[in-house]
Amino acid sequence: MHLSAEIYGRLLDGLNNLHFQEKPGRQTDMLFISDEFWLQDTAVIDHVNLLKGMHGVSLIFAHHLNPYKFICRHITAYADARRAATSAHYMRRQAAKDQRGTLKVSANFFNLNMS
Amino acid sequence: MVETKERIRAVAEKLFFENGIANVRLQQIADDTGISVGNLAYHYKNKEAIVQAVYEHLFEEFEQILASYLQLPDLRDFDQQFELLYQFFTRNTFYLNNVWEIERSYPHIKESWHRFNQKITLQIRKRLDYNQKREILQPEPYKGTYDQLAQAIWITLNYWIPQQMLQGKRLSFAGYRKALWNHVQPYLTDKGKKEYEQLILALH
């Protein structure tokens, strides 16, 4: 497939405009690097909870030394509990730096209320 | 296996440059590669296939140059493309010697090459627009001036090298670059002149 000269011209115009629409970032835009630095050493815990008839899959990223430092992210929801459990398992494995799970942190330690 | 194929292509490029596509025989390519004609026929079934392979390789390289459009947001972008094209044309001098042969006998290649020509001229033209928008270049003095300018830049990009060769002059990127920037210089604004001096002149 070949682009016609007209379409190619428009494409280049779009690239030209991109440089004008883009603004330089601020120093504070980069704060997430220091703010979220602790996330690289977290244990990832998968959590399935029943919410409005669906099995929601959440991942909890918890600091392995400080139990009060964690974030919880809702990922997806399934109608079927087994699928939710499988999905949660693989989500955790993908997200965790420590894939074999030697950092032992249990969600129950934190006494979370997920609803 | 791939290596032999590559080697044949490289030898063919060299011979095409020295003698012109029409004057090169398969026997010659095989001899220079150090293989038999039978082996050569195993890799490429005829001369057309070799010519096709040589030009496909050329086009792949050219596509990479096309993909470098506006990687830098200032005049260095122009300069970068000049350099890439200089390397391209000096590496692929066989192309320059065979322009007419391709025009006459290889319509597919001719067509692709025309398309690339059109794209690169468009890129040059749009770069002029871009720099005009940045107030580096003056507004177009007359309608169509920048179309002509883009065309002139492309002609220089293409034919500066064969022109030097024909006159027995030395090839150098500095000379090539000077000839190209010479087209753009008269249209620079004060801001453009400053950028040109700081980013282009000062760096070489």
Chai-1 contact restraints between the chains, C-beta under 6 A:
chainA,res_idxA,chainB,res_idxB,connection_type,confidence,min_distance_angstrom,max_distance_angstrom,comment,restraint_id
A,A5,B,Q118,contact,1.0,0.0,6.0,A-B,restraint_1
A,Y8,B,K119,contact,1.0,0.0,6.0,A-B,restraint_2
A,Y8,B,L122,contact,1.0,0.0,6.0,A-B,restraint_3
A,G9,B,L122,contact,1.0,0.0,6.0,A-B,restraint_4
A,L12,B,K126,contact,1.0,0.0,6.0,A-B,restraint_5
A,L15,B,L70,contact,1.0,0.0,6.0,A-B,restraint_6
A,N16,B,K126,contact,1.0,0.0,6.0,A-B,restraint_7
A,N16,B,Y130,contact,1.0,0.0,6.0,A-B,restraint_8
A,H19,B,P73,contact,1.0,0.0,6.0,A-B,restraint_9
